[in-house]
Amino acid sequence: MSPFTGSAARTRDWEHLRVQIADGVATVTLDRPAKLNALTFGAYADLRDLLAELSRERAVRALVLAGEGRGFCSGGDVDEIIGATLAMDTAQLLDFNRMTGQVVRAVRECPFPVIAAVHGVAAGAGAVLALAADFRVADPSARFAFLFTRVGLSGGDMGAAYLLPRVVGLGHATRLLMLGEPVRAPEAERIGLISLLTEEGGADEAAAALARRLADGPALAHAQTKALLTAELDMPLAASVELDASTQALLMNGEDYAEFHAAFREKRPPKWRGR
């Protein structure tokens, strides 16, 4: 996203999220523990808008997405979303479904790594939010469930049919999206859905440590790597290597590349500046 903004001021308070930013790391916590952090219309919109703001500001170099209480996120709120959508016409339903997809696009397209810290349930939209993250750090209590067919909808919700086969392969994705059965942490790690499995209760701490490591590293290199991973998913090899070449040529003109060489010669750690 372009860093150029209009006259709107940055949002300081988010009704549906708890947001902390310190030393380049943002921690965004879904904060409805009494309802297992079930998402509302407002929560979707807040996530979409927050990621857009952070992307424009370029002050965040890594983001942790976590859930308060007993689980990560149980998906869309049954009463506040499913009940409400039954009264909507097709145009309103299309607007809502486009908004949920915009949240996933914002996670994939923001110029910093996103780490989902998962404990307990990550179901429905919660499972897709974790799937969209660059890293999924989970403890043994984590369980993922793509429940959309169980409520009579397509398993390909919010980009799940695009993302999941690319993470776990078509066979596993077909099973998970078609049947909606929960996948517990050991199997999720085995099929590649979990990036890092921690000790019990260790997901938040491990995610924070990973975010710190990423934030202290070469932010521009991370941003471009993320962009290429997303862009090249559907490219032929010739287009991919050409895009890689153009990206590397630009980065070789950057300050971080020169700083690495200077640090190597002076036998010291690089001082990354993200440019």
NUDO-290281 format. One record per residue (C-alpha): residue in one letter; x, y, z. Coordinates in pm, whole numbers, plus 50000, padded with zeros to 5 digits. Layout:
<nodes>
aXYZ/...
</nodes>
This chain:
<nodes>
m500005000050000/s501185034749920/p502355055050222/f500715086650083/t497635096450284/g494875121850280/s493885144850565/a492365118050790/a494115114151125/r495265080651253/t492675061651458/r493735060851822/d491055038351970/w489705006351817/e486404994351960/h486834957751874/l490594952951908/r493344959252161/v496324974651985/q499814979852126/i502774992751926/a506304993452065/d509674995051888/g508294985251550/v506184955851675/a502394958151677/t500404934051891/v496744932251790/t494514912452025/l490994901051949/d489274910152273/r485894893252322/p486994864752551/a483474857452676/k482544847852317/l485874831752223/n486704863452030/a483884857951781/l484024883851505/t481354910251445/f480804933151148/g482714959951336/a485624936751419/y486094927751052/a486014964450955/d488414974251233/l490944947651125/r490724958950763/d491134995550850/l493854990251111/l496034970450869/a495564997450605/e496625024650850/l499665005550974/s500694997850616/r500615034550522/e502505046350830/r505485023050774/a506345024351145/v505474987651207/r507994961251103/a506164930451240/l502694923351374/v501374896951614/l497694887751592/a496474870951911/g493284862252095/e492354870352454/g491174843152690/r490624806152614/g491084806852237/f492284825351931/c488994831451746/s485824810951709/g484864827251378/g481904849251296/d479464855851578/v476454832751523/d473884857751648/e475414890651535/i476494879051188/i474694847351082/g471414859451227/a471794893551067/t472784880250724/l469514860750699/a467734894250672/m470074908850405/d469464910550032/t472004898649779/a473704932549738/q474184935850114/l475484900250140/l477984906949861/d479194938250040/f479704918350361/n481534889650196/r483734913650005/m484654930650334/t485724897850494/g487884891050189/q489394925550218/v490614916250568/v492464886150429/r493914906950146/a495064932750399/v496884905750599/r498554892250285/e499384926050129/c500574946050430/p504324953250401/f505344935650723/p505254899650846/v502114889351035/i502394862351303/a499264845051432/a499704833951795/v497194805551825/h495974787952137/g492694769952171/v490174772451891/a490794789051555/a487534781851372/g485784794851064/a486954830150993/g489434826351281/a491074797351101/v491294817750780/l492834847450963/a495524824351100/l495964808850755/a496474842950596/a499294851550838/d502904846550731/f503634825451039/r501364804851263/v502864799851609/a500714776351814/d500744757252139/p499454721352185/s495924733352269/a495484748251921/r492884733551690/f491914746451347/a488494740851191/f487254754550857/l483574751450941/f481914768250644/t480304737350489/r478864728550830/v476684759650816/g475664752650457/l478194775150284/s481134769350053/g484404759450214/g486084784949990/d485334814650216/m487564845350255/g490154831050017/a490504797750201/a490294777449878/y493164798349738/l495414798950043/l494984764950208/p496084742849913/r499214764249885/v500034758250252/v499084721650305/g498524708049952/l495324701049760/g494574667549926/h494654680450283/a492904712750181/t490054693350018/r489544672950335/l489684702750569/l487434725550362/m484934698650256/l484444681050589/g485084709550831/e486654685951083/p488964700751349/v492704696251309/r494594695051635/a498084708551684/p500154676751619/e498484670151284/a498454707051195/e502224707751244/r502674675851042/i500804689050737/g502494723150751/l499604743950885/i501644753551194/s504964771451144/l506164766551502/l504694744551776/t505524756652127/e505174743152478/e501764746052647/g500884782652693/g503954794252500/a502434807052176/d502194843852272/e505754845352404/a507194826952105/a505234848751862/a506504880052036/a510094867352015/l509704859951645/a508174894251587/r511114910351768/r513574890851553/l511794901551235/a511424937651345/d515154939751422/g516014926451078/p516044941850728/a512444953850703/l512534962450333/a513944928250246/h511184911750451/a508514933150285/q509724924749936/t510044887750018/k506434887350139/a505264906049830/l507054881649599/l505704851049780/t502174863649723/a502664877049371/e504464846649234/l501934820549350/d500254821649010/m503104833148786/p504974812248531/l508664807248604/a509834832248342/a507734860148493/s508824850648845/v512534851848777/e512134884948594/l510264899548893/d512964885749125/a515664902048913/s513934935948915/t513384934149291/q516984924649365/a518304952449142/l516274977849340/l517344963549677/m520994963249568/n520675000949539/g519395002849896/e521135013450215/d520704979750387/y522644961150117/a525564985450148/e525304983850528/f525674945950524/h528904948950325/a530274975750558/a529344955350867/f530924924050720/r534204942050654/e534184958350999/k533264925451171/r530144939351343/p526394932751325/p524544952451055/k522464982451158/w519384976950944/r517435007950847/g514734993050630/r515685012250320/
</nodes>
